[in-house]
Amino acid sequence: MNIITFIPISYESDDVSVSFHIEFGKGKDDCKDQKMRTTYKEPYNIEEHKNNDNIMYRLLAEEGAIVLNISNVIVKSKKNLYKKNAENGFYMYNYGITAVVDLNQKPEYSSLTSFQPSNYIERDGSPWIVQNGKTLNVDQNSSAEFQWSTARALEYGIKPTKEQDEKGVEERHKNTGMIYITFHAIYSEEFTEIDQSAPVSRGISRGFGSVAARVGYGSQVKTNSVSKKVIAIPNSRFILPLRLRITGEDVNPDIKCAKNLKTAMYVEELQRKMSTAFPDI
């Protein structure tokens, strides 16, 4: 077993070679400022387990909001497809990846280029787009409602109390504490018109010192995102399964970590109703 602070991802398809790094850190719960929410001091440790040809990862996190960082994105065309001529100009191909996180349920895809799972899973939001040379630092999917969050899991066979159930604490199962990150190589097209003047662009075992974790939805927040049309490259999807463990001895029963969106909305509404102070009369 090795302890690392980031996971280097590298793979190839018939059309492209793909590489990037991912790491995780402690986010800030229920903070409206996006930059403050997603800025962390140190990346979390990750256990890397190698078994023959298999490599497995286990993230050692603290309870609360989780931040995902993606960096060093390099997607290269193996067929040297970077430019396409067109009438009155040409298209430049800008490569990158999409990334989307699913909690507790593994997505399945029936199409080689689809961004949407073919099996029924509850996904909050849609994939992020990270172009070559860019960095992504987020605590939720694009256009999502809630932060990703983690908390201590119940022991096997222990059922949640009524109060725990209302807060979205689930009974422990084999997928408890699992997240699945789907990456897909993509490109976008940027048209440049050519005329008599200058060109004009028109672009677009158990972990040491840790306990079992559960993952769910935390506070309702908003992350700025920009919609962009991209094209998926066939046979370039990669799904990373990652199990979480909780480090540290402090127990916080008030951590928001709801098992589904319905419960997360209930918890958020309950907090809103209880946050009004009694008037001074």
N, C-alpha and C positions, 0 to 999 in steps of 0.2 A: 504494500500500500504506500502511495506517495501523497504528500500534502502539497497542493498547488493553490494558487490564487486566481488563476484564469484557465479556461479550457481552450486550447487551440483546435479549431475545426479546419479540416482540409480534405477535400474530395474532388472527384472529377466526373464529368459525364462525357458523352460523345462530342458535345459542342463547347463546353466551358470547363475551366478549372476554377475552383472556389476555395478561398481561405479567409478566415477571420478569427478574432478572439472574442470570448464572452467572459464576463465576470459579474459578480453580484455584491451588493452592499446593503447596509441598513438605511432604509428610508425614514421619512418623518410622517407620522400618522396625522391625518386630518389637517394638513397644511395646504392652504390655497395657492401659495406661491410655488410654481412648478420647479424652478431652479433650486429653491431651498429644500423642497421635498426630496429631490433626487440627487442631492450632493451628499456624499458620504466620505468619511476620513480614510478608512481602510477597506479593501475588499475582503469579503468573507473567505475563509478557508474552504477548500474543496478536497474531499478524499477521492483519490483515483485508484481504483482497483482493477488489476489486470488478471484475467483468467484465460490462459491460452491466447486465442485471437480476440477475445472479448474485452472491452474496456468499459467499466461502469463508474459512474460519478455519484457522489453524495455531498450535498451542500450543507455546511454547518452554519446555521443562521441563528440570530437572536429573534425572539418573538416580536412581531410587529410588521410594518410595511417592508417590502423587498424592492430593491432597485436592480434592474438589468442593464448592463453596459455592453454594447457591441462596438468593437473597434477594429482597425487594421483590415477593413474589407477590401478584398482584391478578387474581382471576377474577370477572368481573361477569356477571350474567344480563342478557341483552338483552331478555328478556321479563318482567323484574321478578319472577322466581320465587324468593322467599326464604322463603315460608311456605305451608303447606298445612293446612287445617282437617281435623280427624279427630274421631271420637267421643271425648268426654270431654277433648278437648285439641287440640293442633295440633303439626305438625312444622315445625321451622326447618331450612332448607337451609344447610349450611356448605360453601362452595366452596374449591377448591384444585387442586393438580396432583399427579400421580405422576411419578416420575423413576426411570429404570433405565438402567444402562450396560452395553453389550455391546462386547467386545473383538474387533477384526479382522474381524468378520462382521456384515453389516447385517441387522437383523431385518425380516421381512415379516409383515404381518397380514392375515388373510382376513376378519376381522370388524371393524366400525366401533367396537366397544366392548371388544374383547378386550385383556387385558394380556399374553397369552402369544403369542409368535410362531408363525406357521403353518409357517415353514420350520425345518429342523433347524439350530439353532445351540447352542453350549455357553454357557449363561448361569449364572453363579454368583450365586444369590440371587434376589430378587424386587424389585419396585418400592418405592421410598420414597413416603410420603405427605407432602406439604407443604401445609398449609392456608394460607389468606389471612393475610398478616401474619406468618407464621412463617419461620424460617431453618433451612436444612439444611446441616450441615458434616460430611461423611463421606468415608471412604477405601475403601468397599466398598458393594455393594448391601445392601439389607435381607435379613437371615437368610443372608448369604453366609459363606463359609469364609475367603476370602483377600482381602488388600488388592489394589487396583490398583497396578501398578508399571510403570515404563518403564526402558529401557536402550538402549545403542547397538545399531543394527541391523548385520547383516553387509552387505557390498557385494553387489550383484546377481551371481549366478553362483557365489558362494562357499558351499560346503556346510559346515555345522557339524562340528567335530571330534566324536569319540566322547564326550569329556568335556562339550563344549557341548551335545550332543544330550541327554545324560542330565540336564542342568540345564534343559532346555526351550528352548534357543535354536533358533529355526526358520530355515530358509532364507528369504531375503527374497523377498516377492512384492508385488503391487500394493497389497494391503490391509494390508501391514505398517505398524504405527504408527497405525492408524486406530481410533478409538473412535466408537461411535454411541450417542447419548443420546436415549431415547424419553421424551417428555413427553406427558401426557394430562390434560385437564381433567376434574375429578371433583367430586362433592358427596357429603356424608353427611347423614343425617337425624337430628335430635335431637328427641325427643318431650317435650313439656311437658304435664303433666296439670293440668286446671283443676278445682278443687273450691271449697267454701265458704270455705276459708282461703286463704292466699297461695299462688301457683303454685309447684309443685315441679318442678325440672328432673331429667330422667332421661337425661342426654346421653351421648353417645359421642365455478516457478523455485526456488532454494534460499533458505532463510531465512538472514539475515545472522548469521554467527558460530554456526551450528548444523549438526548432522549428522543423518542419518536415525535415527529412533527405532523401537523395537519396543515393543509393550505386552503385558503378561501379568499373571500372578498372583504376588504377593509372599509375605509372611509370613502364616501362619495366625493370625487375630485374631478378636475378637468385638466387635460393636457392638450396644448396647442398642436394641431396637426393640419397638414395641407394635402388635399386630394390630388393625386397624380395618376395619369393613365400609364400603366406598365404592362409588359407582355412577359408571361411566364415562359421559361425555357424548358422544353420537355426533358424528363428524366434527370432533373437537377434538384429534386426535393430531398431534404434531409431532416429527420425527426430525432431530436435529442431527448431521451428520457432522463429525468433527474429526480432523485429522492432527497427530501429535506430531513435534516435532524436539527433539534434545538440545542444550543449551547447556553451555558450560564445557569446559575442556580436561582435567580430571581423569577418568581412566578407572578404573572400579572393576569388576574381573572377578567380584567376589563378590556383585554385586547380584542379588537374587532377582527373576526376571522370566520365569516359566515360560509356555510357549505354550498349555498346556491344564491342566485340573484334575488329570488323572492324573499328569502330571509334577510339578506343584506339590506333590501329596501325597507323591511319591517324595522330592523335595528336602527337604521338611519332616521326613520320617521319617529320612532320612540325617543331617540335622543333629542330630536328637534322639539318634541312636545314637552320634554322634561328640562329643557335648557332655559326656559323663561323664569326669571326671578320673580318672587312675590313682591308686589309694590310696597313701598315704604309709606304706610298710612297710620 
